Amino acid sequence: MADILLSPKDAGRPKKGFKLSAVVSAFVLILVIAFVLTSDIQLPQILEAQSSGSSNDSRYPVVMHNGEYESPFVAVVEKVKNAVVNVSAESETEQSPFWWQGGRSSTSSGSGFFFREDGYILTNNHVVANARNVKVRTSTGYEYDAEIVGMDKETDLAVIKVNPEEKIVAIPFGDSEKLKVGDWAIAIGNPFPQQGLDRTVTVGVISAKGRSNLHFGSETPQYQDYIQTDASINPGNSGGPLLNIKGEAIGINAAISSPTGTSVGIGFAVPINLARTIVPDLIAHGKASRGWLGVWFAPMTEREAKRQGLKTVEGVVVER
């Protein structure tokens, strides 16, 4: 800071420029203090976050761990990787001719994940549909015969169970209603462990919410509220978890839209909040119990809200 020099002529009275700069400095300082006190931001926490990073904060592309910078996705994968399993389902394919001893069968491979430590696994209905034998292989090398607890074709969800001989890591459910377009999305699958391709990890963002009216042939669910993501959902990854940056399941990877049959960045996951409403019925009754209301709904749009004289865009429109 430069020294302020006063001549003998000016020594007896205050310097106007010096007084003005002091007033301005004091005013700025008061504004800064008022901003910190009236906001949720705490300056020491900001400085600490900038210097060390935080594995629970998706605002930072890298975090500091053991003195090294690394991707924040590393901590998520380390936390949940052993909860993701391979699901192998053997099913009847067609009626055998009268002279054939035993039925014809095929084996499909998908993924799933433990959501309870006592062996309950969440996966897609289409992974285990029509299966007569289901086997589960964990990332630690254990293989179990699985029981189909319940299935629901209308949401493409299924619950299976094993009697584990190992300590189970379960993935907690997040809140898919809180998702925002642009949030991080991490997809983990366990498609082909026999080929050494277990625990495939892909990363992207939430591309859209509330996708419906999609068609997947004979396996098309009736109730659709899909999360769209550009995290690659590869063959065999159906039934695996879609995770947020905290390592919580926000969806169940289910399908892709592609002109080539492989991922082009348009994948769909069943939102976990929909699974919350279905899973208890699947465990208790083996199927989902639903009421039927003879009303057709449509989403409320800004245009419709104005037409109805509503102040906010919320609710639904009863079409008929």
C-alpha distance (Angstrom), angle and dihedral (degrees) to the residues before:
residue distance angle dihedral
M1 . . .
A2 3.84 . .
D3 3.81 118.6 .
I4 3.84 117.1 -109.3
L5 3.81 109.0 -130.9
L6 3.80 121.5 -155.1
S7 3.78 119.9 -162.5
P8 3.84 119.0 -138.1
K9 3.79 87.1 -104.3
D10 3.81 91.9 57.6
A11 3.79 98.0 37.2
G12 3.78 94.2 93.0
R13 3.83 97.4 55.1
P14 3.80 134.4 46.3
K15 3.80 120.3 -94.6
K16 3.85 109.7 -113.7
G17 3.81 94.0 -151.0
F18 3.79 92.0 51.0
K19 3.83 91.7 48.5
L20 3.83 91.7 50.1
S21 3.81 93.8 49.7
A22 3.79 90.7 49.3
V23 3.81 91.4 52.0
V24 3.82 91.8 49.0
S25 3.82 91.9 48.6
A26 3.80 91.6 50.2
F27 3.81 91.1 48.2
V28 3.83 92.6 51.5
L29 3.81 90.8 47.8
I30 3.81 91.0 52.3
L31 3.82 90.6 50.3
V32 3.83 92.0 51.8
I33 3.80 92.7 48.8
A34 3.82 91.4 47.3
F35 3.83 91.4 50.1
V36 3.81 92.8 51.5
L37 3.80 93.5 45.8
T38 3.80 95.5 47.8
S39 3.81 97.7 43.6
D40 3.81 133.9 69.0
I41 3.80 90.1 -118.7
Q42 3.77 117.4 106.6
L43 3.78 112.9 -161.6
P44 3.83 97.0 -146.3
Q45 3.83 89.9 52.8
I46 3.80 91.4 50.4
L47 3.79 92.0 51.2
E48 3.80 91.3 46.3
A49 3.82 92.2 49.1
Q50 3.79 91.7 48.8
S51 3.78 92.4 50.2
S52 3.79 101.3 41.0
G53 3.81 107.1 17.1
S54 3.81 126.2 -139.8
S55 3.83 127.2 -111.4
N56 3.82 90.1 -152.2
D57 3.80 96.1 55.1
S58 3.80 117.3 84.3
R59 3.82 91.8 -164.1
Y60 3.79 91.3 81.6
P61 3.83 120.8 71.0
V62 3.81 92.9 -156.0
V63 3.79 135.3 27.1
M64 3.78 134.4 -157.0
H65 3.81 114.6 -112.7
N66 3.81 123.8 170.7
G67 3.77 89.8 -17.4
E68 3.81 94.0 -52.5
Y69 3.79 131.8 100.5
E70 3.80 115.5 -121.3
S71 3.79 140.5 162.6
P72 3.83 114.6 -82.6
F73 3.80 87.9 -130.0
V74 3.80 90.6 69.9
A75 3.81 91.9 70.6
V76 3.82 91.6 48.3
V77 3.80 93.4 51.3
E78 3.80 92.6 46.1
K79 3.79 89.4 51.7
V80 3.82 99.0 51.2
K81 3.81 108.5 19.1
N82 3.82 95.5 102.2
A83 3.81 91.1 53.1
V84 3.82 93.0 64.3
V85 3.81 114.2 87.9
N86 3.78 140.3 -176.1
V87 3.81 115.6 -114.8
S88 3.79 116.8 -156.6
A89 3.81 116.3 -170.9
E90 3.80 125.8 -169.7
S91 3.79 112.4 -158.4
E92 3.79 141.7 170.7
T93 3.79 112.4 -98.6
E94 3.80 104.8 -174.1
Q95 3.78 142.0 -16.2
S96 3.79 112.3 -76.7
P97 3.82 122.4 -127.7
F98 3.81 116.1 -100.0
W99 3.79 92.4 -104.6
W100 3.82 95.2 52.3
Q101 3.79 114.8 99.9
G102 3.77 107.6 -142.2
G103 3.79 128.8 5.2
R104 3.74 129.3 -75.7
S105 3.77 114.3 -109.5
S106 3.77 143.2 179.0
T107 3.77 132.8 -156.2
S108 3.78 123.7 -136.2
S109 3.78 127.4 -171.0
G110 3.77 128.7 -145.2
S111 3.79 140.9 144.3
G112 3.78 139.5 -103.4
F113 3.79 139.7 167.9
F114 3.79 138.5 -133.7
F115 3.78 111.6 -110.0
R116 3.81 94.8 171.0
E117 3.78 128.3 43.2
D118 3.82 92.3 -132.8
G119 3.79 91.9 71.3
Y120 3.81 106.5 -85.6
I121 3.81 113.8 146.7
L122 3.80 129.2 -166.2
T123 3.81 118.8 -147.0
N124 3.81 141.2 141.6
N125 3.77 123.5 -68.6
H126 3.81 90.9 -131.2
V127 3.82 90.3 58.1
V128 3.82 93.1 62.8
A129 3.83 102.7 21.6
N130 3.83 113.1 134.9
A131 3.80 90.3 1.7
R132 3.78 119.1 153.5
N133 3.81 94.2 -175.9
V134 3.79 127.3 28.9
K135 3.79 124.5 -173.1
V136 3.78 127.9 -172.2
R137 3.78 123.5 -154.9
T138 3.79 119.2 -167.2
S139 3.77 126.7 -150.1
T140 3.81 89.2 -110.8
G141 3.82 91.3 62.5
Y142 3.82 101.4 -101.1
E143 3.80 117.8 135.9
Y144 3.80 122.3 -158.9
D145 3.77 138.6 -177.7
A146 3.80 105.4 -120.2
E147 3.78 130.8 -147.1
I148 3.80 118.6 -140.7
V149 3.80 102.8 -127.9
G150 3.80 98.4 -179.8
M151 3.79 143.0 -22.9
D152 3.79 135.1 -158.9
K153 3.80 117.2 -169.0
E154 3.80 92.4 -175.1
T155 3.82 92.4 67.4
D156 3.83 97.4 22.5
L157 3.82 92.1 -121.2
A158 3.79 130.7 135.1
V159 3.79 137.0 174.4
I160 3.81 121.5 -149.3
K161 3.79 129.7 177.0
V162 3.79 138.7 -149.7
N163 3.79 132.4 -174.2
P164 3.79 99.7 -121.5
E165 3.78 124.4 -144.9
E166 3.78 92.3 -168.4
K167 3.78 137.5 56.7
I168 3.79 107.7 -80.3
V169 3.80 124.3 -138.3
A170 3.81 109.6 -151.5
I171 3.80 125.5 -160.7
P172 3.82 114.0 -132.7
F173 3.78 120.7 -132.2
G174 3.79 117.9 -109.8
D175 3.80 128.3 -161.2
S176 3.80 113.4 -90.1
E177 3.82 91.5 -172.9
K178 3.80 89.6 69.3
L179 3.80 93.7 56.2
K180 3.78 118.3 118.7
V181 3.78 127.5 -159.7
G182 3.79 105.2 -98.3
D183 3.82 96.1 33.7
W184 3.80 116.2 133.7
A185 3.80 116.5 -93.3
I186 3.82 125.2 -165.9
A187 3.81 120.4 -167.0
I188 3.81 120.8 -163.6
G189 3.79 124.7 -174.9
N190 3.78 136.9 173.4
P191 3.80 100.1 -152.8
F192 3.79 109.6 151.0
P193 3.82 113.1 9.6
Q194 3.81 89.9 160.4
Q195 3.81 87.2 66.4
G196 3.79 93.8 44.7
L197 3.82 92.3 -103.4
D198 3.78 99.0 119.5
R199 3.79 122.2 141.9
T200 3.79 101.2 18.7
V201 3.81 111.0 -169.6
T202 3.80 125.7 -158.0
V203 3.80 128.4 173.2
G204 3.79 132.7 -154.7
V205 3.77 140.5 123.4
I206 3.77 138.8 -85.6
S207 3.79 102.5 -87.3
A208 3.81 98.7 -176.1
K209 3.80 143.2 -20.2
G210 3.78 133.9 -136.6
R211 3.79 97.8 29.7
S212 3.81 112.0 173.9
N213 3.81 142.2 155.9
L214 3.81 89.8 59.1
H215 3.79 120.9 150.1
F216 3.80 125.7 -145.1
G217 3.79 100.7 167.5
S218 3.81 118.8 -108.0
E219 3.82 90.7 -12.7
T220 3.82 95.0 60.9
P221 3.84 110.0 133.9
Q222 3.79 118.5 -133.5
Y223 3.81 95.3 -141.1
Q224 3.79 111.3 58.5
D225 3.78 130.6 174.4
Y226 3.79 99.1 143.7
I227 3.77 128.4 -176.3
Q228 3.80 108.9 -135.7
T229 3.80 117.8 -146.0
D230 3.78 137.5 171.8
A231 3.81 91.1 -144.4
S232 3.82 101.6 115.8
I233 3.80 114.7 -103.1
N234 3.78 101.7 -162.3
P235 3.82 128.1 -165.6
G236 3.80 108.6 -71.9
N237 3.80 93.7 24.4
S238 3.82 94.1 98.4
G239 3.78 109.4 121.6
G240 3.78 94.8 26.6
P241 3.80 121.8 121.9
L242 3.78 127.9 -91.8
L243 3.80 104.8 -147.9
N244 3.77 138.3 -162.4
I245 3.80 124.3 -137.6
K246 3.83 89.8 -87.9
G247 3.80 93.0 60.3
E248 3.81 94.1 -107.8
A249 3.81 122.6 138.1
I250 3.79 109.2 -111.6
G251 3.80 95.9 167.8
I252 3.80 148.4 -1.3
N253 3.80 112.9 -114.8
A254 3.79 107.3 -122.0
A255 3.81 118.4 154.7
I256 3.78 149.3 -6.3
S257 3.78 135.8 -141.2
S258 3.78 111.1 -136.7
P259 3.81 139.9 147.2
T260 3.81 89.3 -148.5
G261 3.81 101.7 43.3
T262 3.80 91.9 -114.8
S263 3.78 130.6 89.7
V264 3.79 115.8 -70.8
G265 3.79 95.4 168.2
I266 3.80 98.8 -81.5
G267 3.79 108.4 108.6
F268 3.77 132.0 154.1
A269 3.79 133.2 -147.5
V270 3.79 130.9 -172.0
P271 3.84 105.6 -116.6
I272 3.78 113.4 -111.6
N273 3.82 92.3 -129.8
L274 3.80 88.5 63.3
A275 3.79 89.1 50.7
R276 3.82 89.6 51.7
T277 3.80 89.6 63.7
I278 3.82 95.0 44.8
V279 3.82 104.8 40.1
P280 3.84 97.5 67.7
D281 3.83 90.3 55.2
L282 3.79 92.0 46.9
I283 3.80 90.8 53.1
A284 3.80 95.4 43.3
H285 3.82 101.1 37.7
G286 3.80 108.3 10.7
K287 3.80 91.2 -118.0
A288 3.78 140.6 50.9
S289 3.80 118.1 -92.6
R290 3.80 115.3 -145.5
G291 3.74 138.2 175.6
W292 3.79 120.5 -140.7
L293 3.77 122.9 -131.9
G294 3.82 117.0 -169.9
V295 3.78 94.7 -136.8
W296 3.80 129.8 109.0
F297 3.80 116.3 -144.6
A298 3.78 134.5 -161.3
P299 3.81 128.4 -171.3
M300 3.78 118.5 -95.3
T301 3.81 111.5 -112.0
E302 3.78 130.1 -166.4
R303 3.79 89.9 -111.2
E304 3.81 92.6 51.9
A305 3.80 91.6 45.9
K306 3.82 90.3 55.2
R307 3.78 90.9 47.1
Q308 3.79 90.4 52.6
G309 3.80 92.2 45.9
L310 3.81 93.6 -116.6
K311 3.78 120.6 157.0
T312 3.82 94.7 -148.0
V313 3.81 135.3 36.3
E314 3.80 102.2 -119.2
G315 3.77 140.2 115.9
V316 3.81 127.0 35.6
V317 3.78 136.7 -79.1
V318 3.81 118.2 -115.8
E319 3.80 102.8 -140.2
R320 3.80 97.6 179.9
